[in-house]
Amino acid sequence: MKNLNTVAYWLIIVGALNWGLIGIFKWDLVANLLGGGDMLAVIPRIVYTLVGLAALVSIFNTSEK
């Protein structure tokens, strides 16, 4: 379970940094690195999904404590 929490933590960090870059510079790091800037590319969508799942894992782990 500790490994899952560690992975979730880092995915949340990636997601937060990505949203910060989008908000400040209108630049999507994940899409540009993994999909060439194409918002319909599959790999960035997988990363976005994993970030969302990591947030849910974090929410439910926080409520268990």
N, C-alpha and C positions, 0 to 999 in steps of 0.2 A: 504494500500500500504506500510505503514511503517513496518508492520509485515513481508511482503514478502521480503522487503529489508534486514531486520534483519536476516531472515532465509537464504537468499542468501549470505549474508556476512559470516555467520558461515560455510556454506557449502564450500565457497571459501577458508576459512581458513583451514578447514579439508583437502580439496584437495591439497592446497599448502604444508601443513605439510606432507601429504602422499607422494607427489612427492619429497620433500626434503629427506625423509627417504629412498625412492627408490634410489635416486641419490647418497646419501652418504653411505648407509649401504646395498643397494640391498634388502631391506625389505619392503614389502607392508603391511602397518598397516591395511588398510581396508579389504583386502583379508584375512589376518590372523585373524582378530577379527570376521569377519562376514561369512567367507567362508572356514575357515580351510586351507587357502593357495591355494585353488583350484580356478584358474583364470576363470573357466567356471561356478562358482557358481552364482546363480541368485541374491542373496541379494547384494553382492558387485557390480555387474553390475548395479543394480538399484541405488546404492549410487553413482557410477561413473557417471551415467546418470543425476542424480540430481545435482551433482557438475557442470557438463557441462551446464545444464539449468540455474543454479544459475549464472554462468559466463555470459551467454547471457542476463539474467535479469539485471545484473550489468552493462553490456556494454550499453544496451538500456536506462537504467535509467540515466547513466552518460551523454549520448548524449542529453537527454531531458532538462538538466539543462542549 
